[in-house]
Amino acid sequence: MTDTVLEVRNLRKEFRGVVALDDISFELRRHEVVGLIGENGAGKSTLLKVLSGIYKPDGGEILREGKKVTFRTAAESAAAGIGMVHQEQSLVTSISVAENIFLGVEGAGVAAGVYRWGTLRKLAQDQLDKIGSPISPKTRVEHLTFAERQMVELAKALSVEERADSEPVIVLDEPTSVLEGDELEVLFDQIDRLRKFASIVFVSHRLDEVLRVSDRVYVFKDGQCVAVRDRSEVDVDELHRLMVGRESTAEFYHEAKQTAVIGEPVLMEVSNLGKTKAFEDVNFTLRAGEVVGITGVLGSGREELSRVLFGAEGFDQGSITLGGKTVGLRSPVEAVRAGIGYIPAERRIEGIAQGLSVQENIFLADPSTVSAGPFLKPRAAAAAADEWIRKLKIKTPNRGTNISNLSGGNQQKAVLAKWLTSPKLKVLILDHPTRGLDVGAKEDVYGFIRELCARGIGVILLADTLEETIALSHTILVMRDGRVQQTFDAHPGNKPRPVDLVEGMV
């Protein structure tokens, strides 16, 4: 029995002349956890799609347990014992946990030619037990939290062992991107359990977590593997340097560009705002060039507040004032007309128009700058799109490329460009704007936020981490149980500590 359970040799993949994978070689050993890191567009997602049978490589070979294999479909990949947990969850919410785990697995739950629910649930319970999950296989997925659904995704990926002759290979694509605190610890415990009977590829932008769980780390850059390191050989700073080609600096958050906003005009004033069963009595002002950070744990009410401020949800208490005028914000259309933009956390679902090009997405919110009345000016639109692609460093073959083909980080930059092109923009709400982005793309986003402030635009920020909130904000609201518990001045030279914020969150 070979010690190498999965090997990729000299893999190559092109898209219309653009090289996504350039002579990639990769090895996964038995019961090993291998970390895979790289900037958005480095080739990580392309490799995963080749391994899962979605893309066919243009060169090279894949070996499973020493034998050459070809995956033309996802089913063939699963039949070879490769299970995927994708960044965007793929569960069917209207059916049970057991049904989801074995969805598409022919013969699962069938005994003597008869479909038996008890058999299916027992098989599902076996998978859940292996990862230490307390979830009942009878539960409908719609009743689970996001973290619990992640457990089901793990069990589903592990179910490939039921149809393969070899030990499973589990690929985890950004499994921690929306998990916090205790949820992270549960996932790390599950990975420790998994590695006893599976081999794991762990893809993440959180470098500290990669070092925590991985035995070795592969670093991708511009479609090539530029380094392979044992965990003992590197630290977070070295991985950062290998990924982006430069050192991590103290100016990661561009704090030197943060200026005081005391005395600047008030763009938005929120007074005693409330929404039944979500939040109540929220008060704050947002000045020109100011970043107001809103932090809190899941269920604190901050997500609902951000959606109310964009008109995506209604409110039943208090008022919102823009430029001195009270507004109802009964819909996102009304909010956009009032000069409010919104970048959602679920960019693939709410942020981009899948099926449209990069250029079409850039001018989706406000095409007025490249239009004459109702008619688009093609040359002006093309030139402006190219300029934004250059300015925001969007990696795309061209402006006409379907935005769905871009990496997550480049999609996020296009969503940001959608609002930056609008001359009407006064307030931009950013809901987890760096979720799933690599450190280089994060630093770019931080720079764009500083540029927005320099233009006099106000920013409402729901950040991924407390450090991000503190570094970027002028004012911080800490929410718990639907109420603002504390308000911090976070101007330069007066930054609170993460522990100060935590006191109001729990």
C-alpha positions in Angstrom: 0.0 0.0 0.0 1.5 3.3 -1.1 1.9 6.1 1.5 0.7 8.7 -1.1 -3.1 8.7 -1.4 -3.4 11.5 -3.9 -0.8 12.9 -6.3 -1.0 15.5 -9.1 1.8 15.7 -11.6 2.6 18.6 -13.9 -1.1 19.7 -14.1 -2.0 22.4 -16.5 -5.3 24.2 -17.2 -6.0 27.1 -19.5 -9.1 29.3 -20.1 -9.1 31.0 -23.5 -5.4 31.4 -23.4 -5.1 32.4 -19.7 -3.1 29.9 -17.8 -4.8 29.0 -14.5 -2.6 26.1 -13.5 1.0 26.0 -14.8 2.8 22.7 -14.2 1.3 22.1 -10.8 2.6 19.1 -8.8 1.0 18.2 -5.4 1.1 15.2 -3.0 -1.1 14.1 -0.2 0.1 11.4 2.2 -2.0 9.0 4.2 -3.6 10.5 7.3 -1.9 13.9 6.6 -3.4 17.4 6.6 -2.0 19.5 3.9 -2.6 23.3 3.8 -3.2 25.0 0.5 -2.8 28.8 0.4 -2.5 31.5 -2.2 -4.0 34.9 -3.2 -7.3 35.0 -4.9 -6.7 33.9 -8.5 -3.6 31.9 -7.6 -5.1 28.6 -8.9 -6.4 27.0 -5.7 -10.1 26.8 -6.8 -9.1 25.6 -10.3 -7.2 22.7 -8.8 -10.1 21.8 -6.5 -12.5 21.8 -9.5 -10.1 19.5 -11.4 -10.0 17.1 -8.5 -13.8 17.2 -8.2 -14.3 16.4 -11.9 -15.8 19.9 -12.7 -12.8 20.9 -14.9 -10.9 18.7 -17.3 -7.1 19.4 -17.2 -5.3 20.3 -20.4 -2.1 18.5 -19.3 -0.6 16.4 -16.5 -2.0 13.5 -14.6 -3.8 12.6 -11.3 -2.9 9.5 -9.3 -5.1 7.9 -6.7 -3.3 5.4 -4.5 -0.6 5.2 -7.1 -3.0 4.5 -10.0 -3.7 7.0 -12.8 -7.3 8.3 -12.8 -9.4 10.6 -14.9 -12.4 12.5 -13.5 -15.0 13.5 -16.1 -17.7 14.2 -13.5 -18.2 14.9 -9.8 -19.7 11.5 -9.5 -16.4 9.9 -10.8 -14.4 11.9 -8.3 -16.7 10.8 -5.4 -16.5 7.2 -6.6 -12.7 7.5 -6.2 -13.2 8.5 -2.6 -12.7 12.3 -2.9 -15.1 14.3 -0.9 -15.5 18.1 -1.1 -16.7 20.7 1.4 -17.1 23.8 -0.7 -17.0 27.4 0.5 -20.6 27.9 -0.5 -22.8 25.3 1.3 -24.7 23.0 -1.0 -27.2 21.4 1.2 -31.0 21.1 0.4 -32.7 22.8 3.3 -36.1 21.2 2.8 -35.0 17.6 3.5 -33.4 15.8 6.4 -29.8 15.6 7.4 -29.7 11.9 6.5 -31.1 12.6 3.0 -28.5 15.3 2.4 -25.6 13.2 3.5 -26.4 10.5 0.9 -28.0 12.7 -1.7 -27.0 11.3 -5.1 -25.5 8.1 -3.7 -27.2 5.3 -5.6 -28.4 2.4 -3.3 -27.9 4.2 0.0 -30.7 3.1 2.4 -31.8 0.3 0.1 -32.1 -3.2 1.6 -33.5 -6.2 -0.4 -34.6 -3.8 -3.1 -36.7 -1.7 -0.7 -35.9 1.9 0.4 -35.7 1.9 4.2 -35.5 5.1 6.2 -34.1 3.4 9.2 -31.2 2.0 7.2 -30.4 5.5 5.7 -30.6 7.1 9.1 -28.2 4.5 10.6 -25.7 5.1 7.8 -26.0 8.8 8.4 -25.6 8.4 12.1 -22.4 6.5 11.5 -20.9 9.4 9.6 -22.0 11.9 12.1 -20.5 9.8 14.9 -17.1 9.8 13.2 -16.9 13.6 13.4 -18.4 13.7 16.9 -21.5 15.6 15.8 -24.6 15.5 18.1 -27.0 16.4 15.2 -29.9 14.0 14.7 -30.0 12.5 11.1 -33.8 13.1 11.3 -33.5 16.9 11.6 -34.5 19.0 8.6 -31.5 21.1 7.5 -33.5 24.3 7.5 -33.6 24.1 11.3 -29.8 24.0 11.7 -27.4 26.9 12.3 -24.7 27.7 9.8 -22.1 25.9 11.9 -24.3 22.8 12.3 -24.8 22.7 8.5 -21.0 22.8 8.2 -20.9 19.6 10.2 -23.4 18.0 7.9 -21.2 19.0 4.9 -18.3 17.2 6.6 -20.3 14.1 7.1 -21.6 14.3 3.5 -18.0 14.5 2.2 -17.0 11.6 4.4 -19.8 9.5 2.9 -17.6 8.9 -0.2 -16.0 6.1 1.7 -19.3 4.1 1.2 -18.7 4.0 -2.5 -14.9 3.8 -2.7 -12.4 1.0 -2.1 -9.8 3.3 -0.6 -9.6 5.6 2.4 -11.3 8.9 1.7 -9.6 12.2 0.8 -11.5 15.2 2.2 -11.0 18.6 0.7 -12.1 21.5 2.9 -12.4 24.8 1.0 -12.5 27.8 3.3 -14.3 25.9 6.1 -13.7 28.5 8.7 -14.6 31.7 6.7 -17.8 32.3 8.7 -17.1 30.5 11.9 -16.1 32.1 15.2 -15.0 31.2 18.7 -16.3 27.9 19.9 -17.5 27.0 16.4 -13.9 27.1 15.2 -12.7 24.8 18.1 -15.4 22.3 17.2 -14.2 22.2 13.6 -10.6 21.8 14.6 -11.6 18.9 16.9 -13.5 17.3 13.9 -10.4 17.6 11.7 -8.4 15.8 14.4 -11.0 13.0 14.3 -11.1 12.9 10.5 -7.4 12.5 10.1 -7.5 9.1 11.9 -9.3 7.5 8.9 -8.9 10.1 6.1 -6.4 12.4 4.5 -7.3 16.1 4.3 -6.6 19.1 2.1 -7.3 22.3 4.0 -7.7 25.5 2.0 -7.9 28.8 3.9 -6.8 32.4 3.9 -6.4 32.4 7.7 -2.7 31.6 7.8 -2.6 31.0 11.6 -5.3 28.3 11.2 -3.5 26.7 8.3 -0.4 26.4 10.5 -2.4 25.1 13.4 -4.0 22.1 11.5 -1.5 21.3 8.7 1.5 19.1 8.5 2.7 20.7 5.3 1.7 23.8 3.4 1.7 24.3 -0.4 1.9 28.0 -1.5 0.3 28.9 -4.9 1.0 32.1 -6.8 -0.2 33.1 -10.3 -1.1 29.5 -11.2 2.2 28.0 -10.0 3.3 26.2 -6.8 6.0 28.5 -5.5 6.8 26.8 -2.2 6.2 23.6 -0.1 7.0 23.9 3.6 6.7 21.7 6.7 4.8 23.4 9.5 7.9 23.6 11.7 9.8 25.6 9.0 7.5 28.6 8.7 5.5 31.2 10.6 2.6 33.4 9.5 4.8 36.2 8.3 6.9 33.9 6.1 3.7 32.4 4.6 2.5 35.9 3.9 5.7 36.8 2.2 5.6 33.7 0.0 2.0 34.3 -1.0 2.1 38.0 -1.9 5.8 38.6 -2.5 6.3 41.2 0.2 6.5 41.4 4.0 3.5 41.9 6.2 3.8 45.4 7.5 2.3 47.5 10.3 0.5 49.5 7.6 -1.6 46.5 6.6 -4.7 48.4 7.6 -3.5 51.8 6.1 -4.0 53.4 9.5 -1.7 56.3 8.6 -4.3 57.4 6.1 -7.1 57.6 8.8 -8.0 61.2 9.5 -10.2 62.8 12.1 -13.8 63.5 11.2 -14.8 65.7 14.1 -16.7 68.7 12.7 -17.4 67.0 9.3 -21.0 67.2 8.0 -23.4 64.5 9.2 -24.5 62.2 6.4 -26.8 59.9 8.3 -28.4 60.0 11.7 -30.1 57.0 13.2 -32.5 57.7 16.2 -34.1 55.1 18.4 -34.2 52.7 15.5 -35.9 49.3 16.2 -37.2 46.2 14.4 -39.3 43.7 16.3 -37.4 40.6 17.5 -34.2 41.9 15.9 -32.9 45.1 17.6 -34.2 48.2 19.4 -33.2 51.8 20.4 -30.2 52.1 18.1 -28.7 55.6 17.9 -25.6 56.8 16.0 -24.4 59.5 13.6 -22.3 58.9 10.5 -20.1 61.9 9.3 -18.5 62.5 5.9 -15.3 60.4 5.7 -16.1 58.4 8.9 -16.1 54.6 9.4 -18.6 53.4 12.0 -17.9 49.8 12.9 -20.6 47.6 14.3 -19.6 44.5 16.1 -21.3 41.7 18.0 -21.7 37.9 18.0 -24.2 36.0 15.9 -27.7 37.1 16.9 -26.6 40.5 18.3 -28.8 42.2 15.7 -26.1 43.9 13.7 -26.8 42.0 10.4 -30.5 42.9 10.6 -29.5 46.5 11.3 -27.3 46.7 8.2 -30.2 45.3 6.0 -32.6 47.8 7.5 -30.3 50.7 6.7 -30.2 49.5 3.0 -34.0 49.1 2.8 -33.8 45.3 2.5 -35.8 44.9 5.7 -38.4 47.2 7.3 -38.2 48.9 10.7 -41.1 49.7 13.1 -39.5 52.1 15.6 -37.4 55.3 15.3 -36.1 57.2 12.3 -33.3 57.5 9.7 -32.2 60.9 8.5 -30.0 61.5 5.4 -28.7 65.0 4.8 -31.1 66.4 7.3 -34.2 64.8 5.7 -36.1 61.8 7.3 -36.3 58.9 4.9 -38.4 55.7 5.0 -36.0 53.4 3.1 -38.8 51.0 2.2 -36.7 49.2 -0.4 -33.1 48.9 -1.7 -34.2 50.9 -4.8 -35.1 53.8 -2.5 -31.9 53.4 -0.6 -29.8 53.5 -3.8 -31.6 56.6 -5.0 -30.8 58.2 -1.6 -27.1 57.5 -2.1 -26.7 54.3 0.0 -24.7 51.4 -1.3 -24.5 47.9 0.2 -21.9 45.1 -0.2 -23.5 41.9 1.3 -21.7 39.1 3.0 -23.1 36.5 0.6 -21.6 38.1 -2.6 -22.4 35.1 -4.9 -26.1 35.3 -3.9 -26.7 39.0 -3.4 -23.6 40.8 -4.6 -23.1 39.8 -8.2 -25.3 39.1 -11.2 -24.2 35.7 -12.2 -24.3 35.2 -15.9 -23.4 38.8 -16.7 -19.9 40.0 -17.6 -17.5 41.9 -15.3 -18.3 45.1 -17.2 -22.0 44.7 -16.8 -21.7 44.0 -13.1 -19.5 47.1 -12.6 -22.2 49.4 -13.9 -25.1 47.5 -12.5 -25.9 50.0 -9.7 -25.6 53.2 -11.6 -24.9 53.2 -15.3 -25.4 57.0 -15.6 -21.7 57.8 -16.1 -21.5 55.7 -19.2 -25.0 56.4 -20.6 -26.8 59.0 -22.7 -30.4 58.9 -21.3 -31.5 55.3 -21.5 -28.8 54.3 -24.0 -25.4 52.9 -23.0 -22.3 54.4 -24.7 -20.3 51.2 -25.5 -16.9 52.9 -26.0 -17.3 54.9 -22.8 -18.5 51.8 -20.8 -15.6 49.7 -22.2 -13.0 52.3 -21.4 -14.4 53.0 -17.9 -14.6 49.2 -17.1 -11.0 48.7 -18.2 -9.9 51.6 -15.9 -11.7 50.1 -12.9 -10.3 46.7 -13.6 -6.8 48.2 -13.7 -7.3 50.4 -10.6 -8.8 47.7 -8.4 -6.4 45.0 -9.8 -9.3 42.7 -10.8 -7.7 39.6 -12.3 -9.9 38.7 -15.3 -9.1 37.7 -18.9 -11.1 40.7 -20.1 -14.0 42.9 -19.2 -16.4 40.6 -21.1 -15.6 37.6 -19.0 -18.6 36.1 -17.1 -18.1 37.3 -13.5 -18.9 33.8 -12.2 -15.6 32.6 -13.6 -13.6 35.0 -11.4 -12.2 34.0 -8.0 -14.0 35.2 -4.9 -11.6 38.0 -4.2 -11.9 39.4 -7.7 -15.7 39.1 -7.6 -15.6 41.2 -4.4 -13.5 43.8 -6.1 -16.0 44.0 -8.9 -18.8 44.4 -6.4 -16.8 47.3 -4.8 -16.3 48.9 -8.2 -20.1 48.7 -8.8 -20.5 51.3 -6.0 -17.3 53.3 -6.6 -18.6 54.2 -10.1 -21.7 55.9 -8.7 -21.5 59.7 -8.4 -24.5 59.6 -6.1 -22.9 57.4 -3.4 -22.9 59.0 0.1 -23.0 56.0 2.4 -21.6 52.5 1.8 -22.5 49.6 4.0 -19.9 46.8 4.0 -21.0 43.5 5.5 -17.9 41.3 5.9 -16.1 42.8 2.9 -13.0 40.7 3.4 -14.6 37.4 4.1 -12.8 34.6 2.1 -10.2 37.0 0.8 -6.4 36.4 0.9 -4.2 38.8 2.8 -3.2 40.7 -0.3 -6.8 41.2 -1.4 -7.7 42.3 2.1 -5.0 44.9 2.1 -6.3 46.2 -1.2 -9.9 46.5 0.3 -8.6 48.4 3.3 -6.9 50.8 0.9 -10.2 51.3 -1.0 -12.0 52.0 2.3 -9.5 54.8 3.1 -10.0 56.2 -0.4 -13.8 56.2 0.1 -13.3 58.2 3.3 -11.0 60.6 1.6 -13.8 61.3 -0.9 -16.1 62.2 1.9 -18.2 59.0 1.8 -19.4 57.5 5.1 -18.8 53.8 5.7 -20.8 51.4 8.0 -18.6 48.4 8.6 -19.4 44.9 9.8 -16.0 43.4 9.8 -14.7 39.8 10.0 -12.5 40.3 13.1 -12.2 42.7 16.0 -8.8 43.7 14.9 -10.2 44.8 11.5 -13.0 46.7 13.2 -10.6 48.5 15.5 -8.1 49.4 12.9 -10.5 50.7 10.3 -13.2 52.5 12.4 -13.5 56.0 13.8 -16.5 54.9 16.0 -17.4 51.4 17.2 -20.8 50.2 18.3 -20.9 47.0 20.3 -24.2 45.1 20.1 -25.6 42.3 22.2 -29.1 40.9 22.2 -30.4 43.6 19.8 -29.1 46.6 21.8 -26.0 48.8 21.6 -24.1 48.0 24.8 -21.1 50.2 24.3 -19.8 53.0 21.9 -16.1 53.5 21.5 -14.2 56.4 20.0 -11.6 54.7 17.8 -9.9 57.7 16.2 -6.1 57.5 15.6 -4.3 57.4 18.9 -7.4 56.4 20.8 -8.0 52.8 19.7 -9.7 50.4 22.1 -8.3 46.9 22.6 -10.1 43.7 21.4 -10.7 42.7 25.0 -12.5 46.1 25.6 -15.0 45.2 22.8 -15.5 41.6 24.0 -16.8 42.8 27.4 -19.8 44.3 25.7 -20.4 41.4 23.3 -20.8 38.6 25.8 
